[in-house]
Amino acid sequence: MAIEEIKQAVLAGDEEQAPRLVAAGLEAGTDPSRILNEALISAMDEAGARMSSGEMFIPEVLVAADAMKAAMDVLSPHLVGGSEEARATVVIGAVEGDIHDIGKSLVALMLDGAGYEVHDLGTSVTAEAFVAAAREHHADIVGMSSLMVTTMPKMKGVIAALHEAGLTAKPIVGGAPLTQSYADEIGAAGYAPDAGGAVQLARRLI
């Protein structure tokens, strides 16, 4: 019962109740990894699915993410292995010339909530910076966003730079002007229309 209560508290964005329930669950002897996977990660997975289907909106997902972070603050010291628990490592950023942050940040937040190790490079990230970060963090996925038609071609340059550097990280793309056909054209491993879709895409790729 505690697992489901924690999950519902996160989905409701209850920053006070979620960590309190985690503490109670730990005290009752619930396995920390169960709380992580079946309550916290499961809650963010569901939030992503609800957002994709239009049942939840960005502000609600952000509030749920805050509750998840508050719960993680209580849970983290009890988890063995730290980053080894991560599903995979993702480097993400808006491509060079693009200063739009909200959509990309939401994707980073959702991936983090879903159990990925996420390194957010921010906005207007050069191809060289993507390559350097992918190499430094041994990235499994490199996520690029572009909200402007004028900066979309930069994605192709990043993908080429990753290949030239001999890196095996899978490039994924997203942003309002993008389509699956454009992603295919530039050689991306995948395209996600929204943050929930990005989590599902990451799952399929890794």
Secondary structure in CASP SS format (residue, H / E / C, confidence):
PFRMAT SS
TARGET T0000
AUTHOR 0000-0000-0000
METHOD secondary structure of the structure
MODEL  1
M C 1.00
A H 1.00
I H 1.00
E H 1.00
E H 1.00
I H 1.00
K H 1.00
Q H 1.00
A H 1.00
V H 1.00
L H 1.00
A C 1.00
G C 1.00
D C 1.00
E C 1.00
E C 1.00
Q H 1.00
A H 1.00
P H 1.00
R H 1.00
L H 1.00
V H 1.00
A H 1.00
A H 1.00
G H 1.00
L H 1.00
E H 1.00
A C 1.00
G C 1.00
T C 1.00
D C 1.00
P H 1.00
S H 1.00
R H 1.00
I H 1.00
L H 1.00
N H 1.00
E H 1.00
A H 1.00
L H 1.00
I H 1.00
S H 1.00
A H 1.00
M H 1.00
D H 1.00
E H 1.00
A H 1.00
G H 1.00
A H 1.00
R H 1.00
M H 1.00
S H 1.00
S C 1.00
G C 1.00
E C 1.00
M C 1.00
F C 1.00
I H 1.00
P H 1.00
E H 1.00
V H 1.00
L H 1.00
V H 1.00
A H 1.00
A H 1.00
D H 1.00
A H 1.00
M H 1.00
K H 1.00
A H 1.00
A H 1.00
M H 1.00
D H 1.00
V H 1.00
L H 1.00
S H 1.00
P H 1.00
H H 1.00
L C 1.00
V C 1.00
G C 1.00
G H 1.00
S H 1.00
E H 1.00
E H 1.00
A C 1.00
R C 1.00
A C 1.00
T E 1.00
V E 1.00
V E 1.00
I E 1.00
G E 1.00
A E 1.00
V E 1.00
E C 1.00
G C 1.00
D C 1.00
I C 1.00
H C 1.00
D C 1.00
I H 1.00
G H 1.00
K H 1.00
S H 1.00
L H 1.00
V H 1.00
A H 1.00
L H 1.00
M H 1.00
L H 1.00
D H 1.00
G H 1.00
A C 1.00
G C 1.00
Y C 1.00
E E 1.00
V E 1.00
H E 1.00
D E 1.00
L C 1.00
G C 1.00
T C 1.00
S C 1.00
V E 1.00
T C 1.00
A H 1.00
E H 1.00
A H 1.00
F H 1.00
V H 1.00
A H 1.00
A H 1.00
A H 1.00
R H 1.00
E H 1.00
H C 1.00
H C 1.00
A C 1.00
D C 1.00
I E 1.00
V E 1.00
G E 1.00
M E 1.00
S E 1.00
S C 1.00
L C 1.00
M C 1.00
V C 1.00
T C 1.00
T C 1.00
M C 1.00
P H 1.00
K H 1.00
M H 1.00
K H 1.00
G H 1.00
V H 1.00
I H 1.00
A H 1.00
A H 1.00
L H 1.00
H H 1.00
E H 1.00
A C 1.00
G C 1.00
L C 1.00
T C 1.00
A C 1.00
K E 1.00
P E 1.00
I E 1.00
V E 1.00
G E 1.00
G C 1.00
A C 1.00
P C 1.00
L C 1.00
T C 1.00
Q H 1.00
S H 1.00
Y H 1.00
A H 1.00
D H 1.00
E H 1.00
I H 1.00
G C 1.00
A C 1.00
A C 1.00
G E 1.00
Y E 1.00
A C 1.00
P C 1.00
D C 1.00
A H 1.00
G H 1.00
G H 1.00
A H 1.00
V H 1.00
Q H 1.00
L H 1.00
A H 1.00
R H 1.00
R H 1.00
L H 1.00
I C 1.00
END
